[in-house]
Structures are given as structure tokens and as C-alpha cells.
Amino acid sequence: MAELAGRAAFVTGAGSGIGRGIALVLASRGAFIWATDFNKDSAEETVALIQQSGGRGQATKLDVRDEAEWQQALAPAISHDEKLTILVNCAGTSMVTDTFSMSLEDFRRIMAVNVEGTFLGMKHGVPIIAKSGGGSVVNISSMAGLKGMAGMTAYCASKGAIRMMSKAVALECAGLRNGVRVNSVHPGFVDTPALRKHIDDATKAGHGRGLDTIEPDEVAKTAVPIGVACTSEEVGEMVAYLVSHGARHVTGAEIPIDGGMTSG
Ligand SMILES: NC(=O)c1ccc[n+]([C@@H]2O[C@H](COP(=O)([O-])OP(=O)(O)OC[C@H]3O[C@@H](n4cnc5c(N)ncnc54)[C@H](O)[C@@H]3O)[C@@H](O)[C@H]2O)c1
């Protein structure tokens, strides 16, 4: 039997990049996928891809900044046959700009999606997972939650906050003995639409590597110690491990998946 059969996974930002990769990998292991994104069309495309490969899921519109939308989006998962035991907070946004010219509005926009969105997911998702008998939350942080990056003040602040919120909630759940584990994953250089935009923006802002390409595989030759870009599905494999029974003792952990970028 497929490893995640009988379980359901709620994934935010599932319409693109890493969120889509995670949704596809969890579906391939048998999980029913609640694919959510604030762009519902893109979440529907993800569900179509899941179905083409024999998996099951449903697309839902969710802007992670909106508490009422979280409650609405989670409601059908409560009574669904496959119990909700997995929550992946992946929706995120970033911007390259130096601190001294960044507007407060932009700073707050990044914090609202990355920090408040993850907080709301855990606030409303964890009690449902606990009622299902336990499970796992995986919050997608970044290497920017482990090290500083020029031109990324708000993003670093938000990803560092996700790292520490994950540990705090992991300990709350442990204290409650509710069977819910919480971990953060810290990707470094994953070939997605957002990474391509990031490389382009960083180069224009003078924080680039002096290369005249935004091709992740080319940039990775010098940017990533192992010399290659990560794929969204490889992040999905890490998430699949963290939500598995084999990771029963792993909670409050921060897991880099960055080809060595935070090792130096
Ligand atoms: N690509 C990388 O190298 C990399 C590295 C480290 C961390 N990350 C993190 O991984 C996550 C996914 O990044 P990606 O590269 O796949 O980006 P992406 O832009 O390809 O996908 C992000 C998705 O989040 C959705 N989204 C944005 N704001 C939202 C909101 N308010 N509510 C709901 N959905 C929203 C977008 O519609 C999009 O589908 C982000 O949290 C990002 O910070 C990415």
C-alpha cells in the first residue's frame, strides 16, 4: 500500500514551484491533496497534474493572510474521508531591495504572507490534525532563515520568524502530547519561477554574481557548493520523509536542503 494512503495533506502555495512539487510528491505516495493558492487557477492546474498521474486532490482558493479564508478552506477537510494529518505552509513572497529604500508597506506585505500566513495555518490547522490523532506540519522557510542575505532584510526576518515559530509550536504540541510534530525546511536554490525572478532582481540591484544569465543551472555552478540547482520535487522528497512514520522522533528541527549553501 502507498505510504501515505488514507491521509490528507493541506498545501499552501500549491499552484507553483515548490508547493506544486510537494503536492505532486505527497500525492504520488497516496495522500489526498488539498491544493490551495491565492491564484485558484494555478491550484487547479496542480490538481490536474496530480490526477494525470493517478493521484487525488481538490483545489481551493486561499489567501494565507486572511483568517476567515483559512477557516473556510479547512472546513471541508474536517469531515473528509481521508483525515487531515499533514499541513505544509509553503506560500511565500520575497523582494530584493536594500533596507534604506524599502517602504514599510513592502516590509509588512512580506511579513503578512510569510509570517502571519504560517501562523494562521498552524493556529487553525494543528487542532484539526490533533483531532485526527496526530500528524505533521512542515513550514517552508529558507536558507535566508539561517543566514543573512544582502537586499533581503524583510525576507530574512520573515524566514527566521518561521524557523522560530516552528520550534515554539513544536514544543507546545509536545507539551500537549497531541501527536503533532512541527519542523521547518530551509531550501537554498530551487529552480522555480520565483527563483528566476529573484536572480534577475538581485543582478539588477547589484547583489548578483556578475553573470549575464538567470538560468538557475548556470548560476548554481558558482552559487551552490555542489554546483547544481535543487528541484521542487527534491524538496517534496524531504517533506515526504518529515511527514512519514520514520520521522516520528523529529520535531522542532530545521532542515537545510541547500546543496551546502549554509555550511560555510
Ligand atoms: N525557490 C527557491 O529557491 C526558494 C528558496 C528558499 C525558500 N523558498 C520558499 O519556498 C516557497 C515557495 O517558493 P517558490 O520558489 O516555489 O515560489 P513561487 O512564486 O513559484 O510559488 C509561490 C506560490 O505561493 C503563492 N502565494 C503567494 N502569496 C500567497 C498568498 N498570500 N496566499 C496564498 N498563496 C500565495 C503564489 O501564488 C505561488 O503559487 C516560498 O515560501 C519561498 O520563500 C524558495
The ligand as an ORCA input file, in Angstrom:
! r2SCAN-3c Opt
* xyz 0 1
  N      12.836     28.904     -4.972
  C      13.758     28.919     -4.032
  O      14.966     28.803     -4.309
  C      13.361     29.053     -2.588
  C      14.385     29.040     -1.637
  C      14.053     29.122     -0.310
  C      12.746     29.196      0.084
  N      11.765     29.235     -0.844
  C      10.396     29.332     -0.353
  O       9.602     28.327     -0.931
  C       8.245     28.779     -1.045
  C       7.768     28.620     -2.480
  O       8.629     29.395     -3.303
  P       8.691     29.184     -4.878
  O      10.097     29.469     -5.272
  O       8.050     27.912     -5.258
  O       7.784     30.424     -5.367
  P       6.624     30.545     -6.463
  O       6.430     32.016     -6.648
  O       6.918     29.693     -7.655
  O       5.368     29.952     -5.694
  C       4.797     30.621     -4.609
  C       3.314     30.345     -4.620
  O       2.752     30.999     -3.458
  C       1.548     31.626     -3.852
  N       1.243     32.740     -2.969
  C       1.885     33.931     -2.862
  N       1.268     34.710     -1.966
  C       0.206     33.998     -1.474
  C      -0.800     34.256     -0.528
  N      -0.890     35.433      0.093
  N      -1.684     33.288     -0.256
  C      -1.634     32.084     -0.895
  N      -0.724     31.803     -1.835
  C       0.195     32.744     -2.113
  C       1.777     32.078     -5.283
  O       0.563     32.275     -5.988
  C       2.607     30.914     -5.841
  O       1.757     29.920     -6.393
  C       8.242     30.226     -0.550
  O       7.864     30.259      0.801
  C       9.699     30.635     -0.713
  O      10.059     31.674      0.163
  C      12.040     29.173     -2.174
*
